[in-house]
Amino acid sequence: MSWQAYVDTNLLGTKLVSKAAIHGLDGNPWATSAGFKVDKAEAAALVAAIGKKEPSDLYASGIKLGGQKFTFLRHEQNRSVYGRKGADSGCCVVKTKQAIVIGVFEGGIQPGQCNSVVERLADYLIENQY
């Protein structure tokens, strides 16, 4: 399966993720949903933050994805970061062995639903050495 198929089928296809991307740990994009442009610097900053014991820089700067700023909510070291924007939007970023899986939810999608979809795909990729 191509990386784009993972974004289109496993993330967007669930209707529980509004925008999605997969980036390598170097920040380079592997696949992305239409109109969602997470740049290399944004992705690389998230990889670095996930690896920290305490990502204090995210408290001040927030999580930036595709030029949008999400308020930083929580972090699991070497695993994930989560953010929120307004009342009905947020993000989940989960690290695998070789990549980060990014999911954004909007418009009535529950945060836990989006997080579950993104985390499941990340777990699958980890199991398969990605």
C-alpha positions in Angstrom: 0.0 0.0 0.0 1.3 3.5 -0.8 1.7 6.1 1.9 -1.0 8.2 0.2 -3.4 5.2 0.5 -2.8 5.1 4.3 -3.8 8.8 4.5 -6.8 8.4 2.2 -8.1 5.1 3.4 -7.0 4.5 7.0 -7.3 8.1 8.2 -9.6 10.2 6.0 -11.7 7.2 4.9 -12.9 6.7 8.5 -14.6 10.1 8.5 -13.2 10.6 11.9 -10.1 12.6 10.7 -10.6 15.8 8.7 -7.0 16.4 7.5 -4.0 14.0 7.7 -0.4 13.6 6.8 2.5 11.2 7.3 6.0 12.7 7.5 9.4 11.1 8.0 11.3 11.7 11.2 13.4 14.2 9.2 10.3 16.3 8.6 9.9 15.4 4.9 6.4 14.6 3.8 5.5 11.1 2.7 1.7 11.7 2.1 -0.9 14.3 2.8 -4.5 15.1 2.4 -5.5 17.6 -0.3 -5.0 21.2 0.8 -3.2 20.3 4.1 0.4 21.5 3.9 2.5 20.7 7.0 5.9 22.0 6.2 9.2 20.3 7.0 10.0 22.6 9.8 6.7 22.1 11.5 7.0 18.3 11.3 10.6 18.3 12.5 9.6 20.5 15.5 7.0 18.0 16.5 9.4 15.1 16.2 11.8 16.9 18.5 9.0 17.8 21.0 7.7 14.2 21.1 11.2 13.1 22.1 11.6 15.4 25.0 10.8 14.6 28.6 9.0 17.9 29.0 8.2 19.8 25.7 8.1 23.2 27.4 8.5 25.1 24.1 5.0 23.8 23.1 3.4 25.5 26.1 4.5 28.9 24.6 4.4 28.3 20.9 1.6 25.7 20.6 1.5 23.0 18.0 1.8 24.3 14.4 0.3 22.3 11.5 -0.3 23.7 8.1 0.2 27.3 9.3 -2.5 26.8 12.0 -1.7 27.0 15.7 -3.2 24.5 18.1 -3.1 24.9 21.9 -0.8 22.3 23.4 -2.8 19.9 25.6 -0.7 16.9 26.5 2.3 14.8 25.6 3.5 11.2 26.0 7.3 11.1 25.7 8.5 9.3 22.6 4.9 8.6 21.6 2.6 11.6 20.9 1.4 15.2 21.3 -2.2 16.5 21.3 -3.6 19.9 20.7 -6.9 21.8 20.5 -8.1 24.8 18.5 -11.4 26.4 19.5 -14.4 24.4 20.5 -14.5 21.9 17.7 -11.0 21.3 16.3 -7.8 19.7 17.4 -4.9 17.5 16.5 -3.1 14.3 17.3 0.4 13.5 16.3 1.9 10.0 16.9 5.5 9.0 16.3 6.4 5.6 14.8 9.9 4.1 14.3 10.4 6.1 11.0 7.6 8.7 10.8 4.9 10.8 12.5 1.2 10.3 11.7 -0.7 13.6 11.9 -4.5 13.8 12.2 -6.7 16.9 12.6 -10.4 16.8 13.5 -13.0 19.5 12.9 -16.7 20.1 12.8 -18.3 17.8 15.4 -15.8 14.9 15.3 -14.9 13.9 18.9 -11.3 14.2 19.9 -11.1 10.6 21.2 -12.4 9.2 17.9 -9.7 11.0 15.9 -7.0 10.1 18.4 -8.0 6.4 18.3 -7.8 6.3 14.5 -4.4 8.0 14.3 -3.0 5.9 17.2 -4.2 2.6 15.6 -2.5 3.4 12.3 0.7 4.4 14.2 0.6 1.1 16.1 0.1 -0.8 12.9 3.1 1.0 11.3 5.2 0.3 14.5 4.3 -3.4 14.4 5.5 -3.5 10.7 8.8 -1.7 11.5 7.8 1.7 10.2 
